[in-house]
């Protein structure tokens, strides 16, 4: 088809062409001859290229197929969950590797009884998990939920029932270093109770049985907090017909035996006072000592003839009084000693009161003696007689016979009275 067009305006990039019916067409200048100008007429032949249209359509369809095969042919698959092992208080779950296709992983969560129990860490690497702390002989349901950029997929629910205490089929044992005879006996016992022995420490290993704490398997069991027990634990479970606690069968627990002499507790100490400890006087003995002290002080006053020597007599009286209770204490029985200890506070207060009274009495007597000395030295025989009378009066004020001085004989001077 041939079309004649008139060049209207020529620019660097676009040229305006006029049709015979005066319509404007913008045409690329690069496609026109180089020597045209405004008013030139150009002929343009227009035709359809069917073969090239078909080739372009084929190229487009091929590109769409490649995109679909790369990004839309496969989708993320739902996880496939199953129970690997169950015991009285734990369940081991495992699943197939996750298929994400071309989607991106967001999270993989585990649900127990319809409630979220937690997210699985490193879901592309981990394909099993262990749930502990379950109730004995109880039914539980588990399922996984996979969240991706292409949508959410959920697995089928798995119903698991924990074992009874008498069901030992869930015990999975990994053996360590054992003597040959012990290993044979352990294998037969495990078969009889319905448990199983596996090679290596796995996630479903419930107990590690060995007699020596060394080796790579033992280190892995300790790292995974798997109970390390002696072979006697399996024997005890078989004899009792039920699973037993492992506390008494740990490898590092000392075996029970008779206690040694060092482990025996010392005999209880008796409340026997030491030999060198001073004995306390009973209230009766203290009262008797006080009376003896007073009587000896009264007898010592007239005999000495002066009051300056009364403190020495009272000191000797108190010494004899303290000796008398000690002698009386030696004859007391164990019951009297207990009574003495019970009345100790009362005895102490009484003794302190007696001492304070004796001290006051001695002070008064010393003052009287000093007054007599001053009176005797200041005068002659007449003054000495007056001092004697005054001393008698003061003795009457202090007591009847305890502080009365002896009167000088006839013809005695004041020096003799003073001595």
C-alpha positions, 0 to 999 in steps of 0.5 A: 500500500503506497501512501503520499505524505507532505512534509510540514515541519522538520525537527531533529527528532520528529517530522510532521507529515500532512495527509491528503485530508489534512491530518497531522502525523508525527514521524521519526526524522531518522526514517526519512531521506536526509535531504527533505525539507518543508513542502517535500512529498514522500511516498511510504509503502505500508504492508503486514509481515505475517511471518515475523508476527508468528516468530514473535508470538512463538518467542513470547510463548516460550518465555511464558513457559520458562517463567511458569516452570521456574516459579509456578510449577511447584508449591510448598508442601505441607509438613508430614509429622509422625511420632518416633518414640513415647515414654511415660513423660516425653514424646519424640516427634519427627518430620520429613524435610520441608519442601519450600519450592521457590517460596521463602520460609517464614516460620515452622511452629509446633502445636500441642492440643491446639495451642502453640507450643513454640517455634522450631529452631533452624527448621531447614536443618532440624527434623525432630524434636523432644517434648518432655514434662508430660503427664503419665498415661495421658493423650496428646495431639500434635501438628506442625504449621509451615508459613512461607511467602507462598502461603501457610501449610499445616500437617495432619494431627498426630495423636500420642498417648504416654505410657503407663508406669508398668509399660517399659517399651518406651525405654531406649538404651545406649550402652557405654563401656561394659564388661562382656558378661554385663553387656550380655546380661543387659541385652537379655534383660532389655529384651525381656522388659520390651525395651530396645538398645540403639547404637549411638546417642540419639534424640530418642535415647532415654538412658545411657548405661555404663560402668565407666564415665569416659568415652565420646558417647558418654560425653555426648550423653552428658552434654544432652542431659541424658541420665547416665546409670549403672546396669543395676537400674535395668535389673531393678526395673525388671524385678519391680515390673515398672520404671524406677527413678534413676537417682539411686543408680547414677554412675557418680553416686556412691553405693550404699554400705556400712558406715566407717568409723570416721562417718559415725556421729560422736556420742552426745556430750553430757552436761558435766561441769569440768573439774576446774570450774568453780562451783556456785553456792546455793542460796541456803549456803549463802544465807548461812555464810552471811550469818556466820560473817555477822556473828564473827564480826560482832565477836571480833570487835570487843576482842580487838579493842579498836575499830581499825581492825574490824575490816580484817576480822570481817575479811577472815569471816567472809573467807570462812563463809566462802569456804563453808559453802564450798564444803557444803557443795561437795556433799550436794547431789546432782539434783541440788546442783540443778536447783542451784543453776536454776536459782543462780540469778537470785543468788547473784543478786543476794550476794551483791546486796550483802557485799554492798551492805558490808561495804557501807558498814565498814565505811561507817566504822572507819569514820568512827575510828578516825573521829576517836583518834582525833579526839584522843590526840587533841586532849588528855585523859579527860578527853580520852574518856569523853572520846570513849563515851562518844564511841560508846554512843556511836556504837549504840547507834550502829548496833548493840554489840557489834561496834562497841569498843572496850573501855580502858582499865583503871589507870590506863592512859590515852596512848594505851587506848589508842593502841 
